[in-house]
Amino acid sequence: MNEIKKDLVVLVADQDAEFAVRALLTRLLALRIRDIEFKIVTHPYHDGSCRKDAAEYMRPYLDSYEHLLVLFDRHGSGRDQDAREDIERDVENDLKKKVG
């Protein structure tokens, strides 16, 4: 039997990001989108570890959620000088390798 998946799990690097995401996702009517089921997971070691450990942190949610989102600041991620696109590509590749 296939269980219906929840909509979205978000990994954030700190409480500020958690509060911002929660504020956005709890005002769905203003965004003109349907209600969604979501969970926000805050990484205890902030930006750099959030970047490096995203796949490991998301693994427990793969069977329960349709989509995942990883948010961290480039500044403090250990790759401050790298282009956003390069960091994004590397995180996505890591997620695909470890959880896909």
C-alpha positions as CSV (number, residue, x, y, z in Angstrom):
1,M,0.0,0.0,0.0
2,N,1.4,3.4,-1.0
3,E,1.2,6.0,1.8
4,I,0.3,9.5,0.7
5,K,3.3,11.7,1.1
6,K,3.3,15.1,2.8
7,D,4.2,18.1,0.7
8,L,7.5,19.6,1.9
9,V,10.4,19.2,4.3
10,V,12.8,22.1,4.7
11,L,16.3,21.9,6.2
12,V,17.4,25.3,7.4
13,A,20.8,26.4,8.9
14,D,19.5,28.4,11.8
15,Q,16.5,29.7,13.8
16,D,16.3,32.9,11.7
17,A,15.7,30.9,8.6
18,E,13.3,28.7,10.4
19,F,11.2,31.6,11.5
20,A,11.2,33.1,8.0
21,V,10.2,29.9,6.3
22,R,7.5,29.2,8.9
23,A,6.1,32.8,8.4
24,L,6.0,32.2,4.6
25,L,4.4,28.8,4.8
26,T,1.8,29.7,7.3
27,R,0.5,32.5,5.1
28,L,-0.4,30.4,2.1
29,L,-3.6,32.3,1.4
30,A,-1.6,35.5,0.8
31,L,0.7,33.6,-1.5
32,R,-2.4,32.2,-3.4
33,I,-1.3,28.6,-3.1
34,R,-3.1,25.7,-1.5
35,D,-2.5,24.5,2.1
36,I,0.6,22.3,2.3
37,E,1.8,19.9,4.9
38,F,5.4,20.9,5.8
39,K,8.1,20.2,8.4
40,I,11.1,22.4,9.1
41,V,14.3,20.8,10.4
42,T,16.9,23.2,11.9
43,H,20.5,22.0,11.5
44,P,22.3,22.3,14.9
45,Y,25.7,23.3,13.4
46,H,24.5,26.0,11.0
47,D,25.5,26.9,7.4
48,G,28.6,24.9,6.7
49,S,27.3,21.7,8.2
50,C,23.9,22.3,6.6
51,R,25.6,22.5,3.3
52,K,27.8,19.4,3.8
53,D,25.2,17.2,5.7
54,A,22.0,18.0,3.8
55,A,21.7,14.5,2.3
56,E,22.2,12.8,5.6
57,Y,19.7,15.0,7.4
58,M,17.1,14.6,4.6
59,R,17.3,10.8,4.4
60,P,14.7,10.1,7.2
61,Y,12.1,12.2,5.3
62,L,12.4,10.8,1.8
63,D,9.6,8.3,2.1
64,S,7.3,10.7,3.8
65,Y,7.7,13.9,1.8
66,E,7.2,14.8,-1.9
67,H,9.7,17.7,-2.0
68,L,12.7,18.8,0.0
69,L,14.4,22.2,0.3
70,V,17.7,23.1,1.8
71,L,18.5,26.7,2.9
72,F,21.7,28.1,4.2
73,D,23.8,31.2,3.8
74,R,26.7,31.2,1.4
75,H,28.6,33.3,3.9
76,G,29.6,30.9,6.7
77,S,29.1,27.8,4.5
78,G,32.8,27.2,4.0
79,R,32.4,28.2,0.4
80,D,32.0,32.0,0.7
81,Q,34.0,32.8,-2.4
82,D,32.3,30.2,-4.7
83,A,29.5,31.1,-7.0
84,R,26.0,30.3,-5.8
85,E,25.4,28.1,-8.9
86,D,28.5,26.0,-8.1
87,I,27.4,25.4,-4.5
88,E,23.8,24.6,-5.5
89,R,25.0,22.1,-8.1
90,D,27.3,20.4,-5.5
91,V,24.6,20.1,-2.9
92,E,22.1,18.8,-5.4
93,N,24.6,16.2,-6.7
94,D,25.3,15.1,-3.1
95,L,21.6,14.7,-2.5
96,K,21.1,12.7,-5.6
97,K,24.1,10.4,-4.8
98,K,23.2,9.8,-1.1
99,V,19.4,9.9,-1.1
100,G,18.3,9.3,-4.7
